[in-house]
Amino acid sequence: MTRPAIRARRRREGGVALLIVLWVLGLLAALAVILAADARTAVQTSEVTIALARAQAAADAGVWLTVRDVAGGAPGAAGPVDGTPRRIAFAGFALDVSVQDEGGKVDLNFAGPWMLRAALTAAGAPGPEIDGLVREIVAWRTPLSAGAAAYGGGAAGPYPGRSYGPAHAPFAGVDDLRLLPGITPALFDRLRRLVTVYSQDPLIDPRSAPLILLDALPGIDPQAAAAYVARRDRLGGGDALLSALGAPDDLSTQGSPVAYTIRVDAVGGGVRFVREAVIVLTPDGVRPYRVARWQQGAEDDGGGA
């Protein structure tokens, strides 16, 4: 092979080698970019995870601070108990805290048809469907006569008084409403804020009932209800204000609150976490309350359990 041919061959081999080197360098650069992106994503994910954990801890702290107030028995210590939110600052987070006395809601296991109708009306159920929905609720909670004893009723009927526990009632929880025909997801989302299984009272307590529910009760003038709620919120409630409502038969002022729904919406550090809990008060001096429900709440609703 001549020298010119050898030089030409070496130039070709050198060109191929250069292409291989450039290809390898490009591949390494691409891998470096991918690894750097993965590293940034991992850091960002870790930061979000830490921020969410801090938000959850802040929301949980807000619940326990509120439990301390409501279980301590200091009037007004927890603020309004009709679901009206109040804002507090805690550990760099803004906490929107709302407390709802369950006595201000309609008890699914005790309320009569007229109270159930008011709750459905307040929740925006279609008028022609309300009576049918009331019948579905009553049918769901009414055991067959042969099985009445299984609900603790026996000869006295399925509801012998305020002694039974909601866990043993036909409606074990508000979520059972989802199983009824005609209860759409949208209707359930509105209705669940107005009903309960914890008050064990056929009536509702106007001292903590939402205005939308008072407005739906027959015999109550909406303007009187609005004036009453405004004075109640400003003056902290009280039986003396009930005269503004005329105290119709479907309002109750008997007994002390037995359960509260607490909702804490924690916002800070670019994240948000919502905690909802139901706290049932007990006469036990050592354990003055028990947690009946503990869950992560939805970010776009207004509370309730």
N, C-alpha and C positions, 0 to 999 in steps of 0.2 A: 504494500500500500504506500502510495506516495505521501510526501509530507503535506502537501495541500489537502489531500483527502483526510489525513489524520487530523489536521487542524479543523477542518470542516466538521468532522465527526465529534471532536471534543466540544466545539461550539454548540452543536445540537444537544449533546448530553448536558452541557452546562445550562442551556435554556430550559431543558426538562427539569433539571435539579432545582433551578430557580423557581419554576412554576410550582413544584412540590413544596418548596420552602414557603412560598407565598400562601399556598393553600393551607398548609399547616398553621401558619401564623394567623390567617383569617379564621380558621376553626377555633384556635385558642382564644382569639379575641371575642368570638361569638360566645364561647363557653364562659369567658370572664364576665361578659355582659349579663348572661343568664344567671350566673351565680350571684352577681351583685344585685340583680333584681330580686332573686329569691331571698337574699339576705335582707334587703329593704322590706320586702313583704313580711318576712318573719318578724322583723323588728316592729313594724306597724301592727301586725297581728298581736304581738305580745303587749304592745302599748294599749291597744283596744281592750284586750282581755283584762289587763290590770285596771284600766279605767272602769270597765263594767263591774269588776269585782269590788272596786271602791264604791261605785254607785249602789250596788246591791247592799254592801255593808252599811252605807249611809241610810238607805231606805229601811233596812231592818232595824237600825238604831232608832229611826223615827217612829217605827211601830212600837218598839219597846218603851220609848219615852212616853208615848201616848198611852200605852197600857198602864204604865205607872200612874198616870194622871187619872184615868177612868177607874182603875181598881182601887186607887187611894181614897176615892169617895169625896174629894174636894170639889164642891159645886163650881162648874165653869172652868176647872183647871185645864180640861182638854179642849176648851173652846166650844163652838156650837156643835150640837150632836144631831143635826139634821142633814148632814152630808155637805154642808158648806165648807169649801176648802179654806185653809189659812196657810200662809207661807212663813217658813222659818229657815234660817241659815244653819247649816251643820257641816263642818269639816270641808268647806269649800263647795258644798252643794246647796242648791235651792230645793227645799223640800216643800211640796204642796201636800198638806196633811188634811184629810177629811175624816170625820167620825160620824157614823150614822147609827143612832139607837135603833135596834131592830124592832122595838115596840112601835115605831112610827111607820112600819110597813104592814102589809096585809099578810097574815099567816095562812099559808096554803092549806094547812091541816085543820084550822079552826074557823076560818072566816066563812060567813054565810054567803049565799049567792049574791046578795046585794053588794057586799064588800068586794067579792071577786069581780063583779061587773065594774065597779069603780076603778079597780086596778087595771083591768083590761082597757077601759075607756081612757084612763090617764096614759097608758102605754101606746095609745093610737091604734088599737085593734079596729078593723073595719066594723062599723055598726051592725050590719046584718049578720056578722059572724060571732058577735059577743055572746049571745045566749047559748049558741052551740058550744063555744069554748068553755063557758061556765059549766055546762053539763059534762063536758069531758073531764074537767078538773074534779068535779064532785064524784063522778063515776070512778076516777082513778083512785081516789083516797077512801072510797067506801068499800070495805071488805064484804064478801058474801056472808050471809048469816051463819053458814057452817064454819066459816073461818074467822068469825069475829073474835073468838077467844085468843087467836094467835096475835091479835093486836092489843091484847090486854083489856078488851072490852067486856067480854062475857055477856051476862044478862044486862049489864049497865050500859051496853052500847060501846062503840069503838073509841069514844072519847070520854072517859070517866072523870076528867078533870085536868089539872095542870101538873100532874105528877109524872106523866110519861116523858121519855126522852125523845127528841126529834129523830135520833138514829133508828128508832123502832116504829116510826110513824109511816103511813103509806107514802108520803113524800119525805124521803130521807134527806133531800136537798133540793135547792131551787133548780139545779141542773136536770132534775127529772122532768121538768116541763118540756125539755127538748123532745121527749118521746111522745108527746101528745099530738094527735093529728091537728093541723091548723096552726100550730105554733111555728112560725117561720123563724129563721135565724135573726132577721131584723127585728121582729116582734119580741123574740126572747131577749135580745140585747137591751131593749127598752124596758121590758117587763121585769127582768131580774133585779132591777134597781128599786122596784116598788113592792116586792114580795119577799117573804122570809119563811123559815121553818123554826125560828128560835123564840118568837115572842110568846107562843102558846096562849094567845088571846084572840077571841073572835073579833075584837074591835082594834082600832088603831089609836095611838097616843098622839093627840094634836100637838103636844109640846115638842115633838121631834119629827112629825110627818112632813114630807116634802110638799111644797105648795101645790105642785101639779096633782098630787093625790087628794089633797083637801078640796081642790077645785072640782074634782070629779065626784065628790060625795053628794048625794041628793040632799036638799035642804040647806045647803051652805051657799051663800051668795059669794061669787068670786071676788068682788070688791072687799067684802068683809074678811075673806080668807087672806087676801093680799095684805090688808091693813094689819091683821093679826100676826102674820108671819114677820112683817117688818118690825112690829113692836116686840115680838118674841125674840127676834135676833138681836135687837138693840138692848133689850132689858134682860136677856138671859132666860126667857120663858117664864113660866109661873102660872098657877091656876087662876090668879086674879084676872088674867087677860082673856080667859076662855069665854067670858060673857060676850065678847065681840063676835063669837061664832054662834052664839045661841045654844051651845052644848047639845047638839043633836044626839040621838040615841046611838049612833055608830061611832062615837068618840069615847075613848077610855082614858081615865086618869088614875086608874087603880094600880097600885104596886110600883116598885122601883124598876128601873131598867135591868134587864137580865142578860142582854147580849149587845155587842157593838160590832159593826163592820168598820175596820180601820184601813184606809187606803193612803199610801205614801208614794208620791211621784217624785223621784230624785233626779235632778238634772244638773249636770256639771261636767267639765272636761270633755265636752263634745259628745257625751253619751247620756242615756236615759234608762232608768230602771224603775219599774212599778211593782210594789208589793201590796198585796191585799191579805187581810187576816180577819177572822171572826173570833172574837173573844167572848166567852160566856163567864159571867161572874158567878161565884159560888159563895156559900156562907162559911167556908172553911177559912179560919183565920191564918192558917199556915200557907195554904194555897188558895188565894182569893179569886183565882180565875183559872180557866182552862182554855187552850187553843182548840177551837172547833174546826178551823180551816186556815190553811197557810198556803198561798199560791202566788205565782208571779202574775200580776195583773196585766190587762191589755193597755197599751199606751194611748189608745184613742177613745176610751170610754170614760164615763164620769163616775165610776165607782159603783159600789154595791156588791153584794155577795150572792 
